[in-house]
Structure formats: C-alpha cells, structure tokens
Amino acid sequence: MLDQMVFDYCRERGFHQQTQERWLKMTEADRGALWGLVQELKMGENHLRDFLDWLEEISLRDGVSLCEILKGESVLRISSNPRLNRNDKLKRIKGEIRRLRFPRLSQIEGEIHKRIRELNLKPQIQISVPPGLEGGFLTVQARAASYEELERLVGEMRRALEKETMKEIFALLSGEAC
C-alpha cells in the first residue's frame, strides 16, 4: 500500500525513476516516515533529493535510521507547529536537517550571526552571509535617503570595522577561528 502511494506520488510529480527507486529501497519504517513528511510538505523532487542526501549521510555518520531522525524532537516541533504554513515548515525542517548534517558549519554560521548582532548597527545597515557560507564573503547594505544620512551610516560602518568583532567575523568566514 505505502509503496503504491510512493509510486503514485512520484509518477504524478514527474520524479525521475532513480529518485523513486532510492525511496522505495528504504526500510518500511524509513519510507513511511519520509512519506509523512513529503506528503505534509508537498515536496518536489529537488527538495526530496536534498533531504535524502542529508538524511542518508546523517544516518551513516550517527548510526541512526532516517525514521529516528525524522521523528526527532527538533523536526517534530517544527512540523507540528500550527502557526507555520507549508513553505515555512519546509524551509525550517530543511534548515534543521541541514544543521544536523553539517553541525560545524551551522555552529560557525551561528557564531557569525551572533557577532553581527553584537555590532549593534543601525537598522539601515544590514550585514548578511550567504547560506552555507558559500564563497566566504559577507554582504553589507546601507539604506539612506540623503547624502548626510549615508555619510552617518558610512561613519558607523567605519567604527564597526575598527572593532575586534568585525575581525572575528572574517576569521570565522575564512575558517581561521571557531
């Protein structure tokens, strides 16, 4: 019954046979746990492949089943949150699975975000890093309605550059600290 539902879902969504076979080769418990999540989130093939890759890697590394990962407290807390819509749940669960798969990267990202907050910049200045710290860079944006305002914001950025916190952010980005 479950296999037929998986088969039908994959066919209706136009999934590649390789993705379908990968799903169907799992244990029944793992197939069922994944089916519940895929169905709830109306997951497409690209998201499913990301989930499969990360879940299998976590499973191999930690010696746990996919079912155990998907039934874990952090994933259940997100999926059972009635305030979240489908897209928010998908984004957060994917982020949580990614965090479980790449704990060191997640820790570094968290440290960078913490230090960015410690800079206490005006809201008109935004500092961000790409997901996964891809490229090893940060982006700085400033919003100003006048020359004078921009001049003040640039001055604030100059003061931020002089802080040790900014140097720590770049050390974390380059992998020199943690």
N, C-alpha and C positions, 0 to 999 in steps of 0.2 A: 504494500500500500504506500509506504513512505517513498520507496524507490520510484513508484509510478508518479507520485506528486513531484518529486525532484525532476524526473524525466520531463513531465509536462511543463513545469516551470521553465526549465532550460530551453525547451522547444519553443514555448510561447515568447520567450525573451530573446530568442535567436543566439543563445550561447554556443560557443564552439564545443564540439564533441569532446575535446581534450578537457575542458573545464568540467563538463558534465561527468565524464569518467573519473576524474580526480575526486569529485564529490561523492560519487557512488562507491568508490573503493574504500571509503572510510568505514569505521565500525558503525554499527547501527546507532549507538548512543551519540557518537560524534555527528553522524548525518542528521539525526533528529534535533540535536542542539543547534546545529547550523541552520537547519530548515526553519526552526522557530524564529531565529534572528533574521534570516533572509526574507522570510515571509512578512514579518513585522515591519521591516525597513524597506520592503520592495526594492531590494538590492539589485543593481545591474551587474553585469559581468566584470567590469573593471574593479568595482569595489569588492566583489566576491573574490576575485583573484588576489587582491591585496590582503584581504582577510585570511585567505587560505595560506598564502606565503608566510605571513607573520605568525598565524596560529600554529602552523606546522613547525616553524623554527623555534617558537617558544616551547612547544611540546617536546621536541627533540632535546633542547637545551635543559629544560627543567624536569623532564621525565613525567609529564602530566598529560592527560588526554585533552583533546580540544573541548570536549564536553565540560571538563573541570574548569578550563579557562573561561568558557562562555557562561558557566553557571557561577563564576566567582562573584564576590560581593561588589566589586567596582563596576562590572558590566551590568549586573542585575540592578544596581542602584540607578544607573542611567536609563536602562530600558523600561524600568517600572515608574519613572518619573512622569506623572500625568501633565506636568507643565511644559514638557518638551514636545515639539512636533516631530514628525518623521525625520526631516532634514537635520534638526538639531541632535536628535538621538544618533543618527548615522554618523554625523561629524564627531560627536563626543565619544561614541563607542569606538570608532576608528582611531581616534586620538588615544584612547585608553589602551587599546590593543597595541598600537604603535609604541606607547610608553612602556608597556610590558616587554615588547620585543627589543627595544633599544633603551634600556634603563640609563646607561651612561649619557647618551645623547640627551635624553629627557632631563637628566639632572643638570647638565650643562645649560640647556635652554632655560630651565627654571632659575638657575643662578644668574644668567644674563638678564632675564626679565626682572628679577629682584633688584639687581644693580641699576637697571634703567629706572625703576621706581624710586630708588634711593637718590637719584639725581634731582628729584623734585622739580622737574622742569615745568614751565607754564604749559597749560593745555594746548596752546597754539604750536608747541613744538612736539612732534611725535618722532620717537625713535623705535624702529622695528627691525626684526631679523626674519629672514625667510624660514619657512618650515623646514625642519631638518638641518638648519644652519647651512643650507646649500650655498655654496660659493664663498662662505666665510666672511660675509660683509654685513653691515647694517645700513639701514636707510634712515636718513634724517629729513623730516619735512617740517617746514615752518609756514604758518598761515598769517599773513599780515595784510592789513587794509590800508596801510600808509607807509611811506618811507621811514618815518620816525618809529613806527611800531616794529618794522623789520630791523631797524638799527638796534632797538632794545633787545629783540629776540636773538640777534647775532651776538650781542654782548653777553646774554645769558648762556648761549652755547659756548662762547669763549671761556666763561667761568667754569662751565661744566667740563670742558676739555682739560682744565688745569687740575681737576680733582683726580685723586687716585682711582676712584670708582670707574672712571672712563677708561683708564689704562687696564683695569681688571677686566672690563667688558671685552676689550680687544685681545687680551691674553686668553680669555675663555674661548673666543671665536677662533683663535689660531691653534687652540689645543695646548697651549703652554701652561695652563692653570686648571685647577679644579679641586 
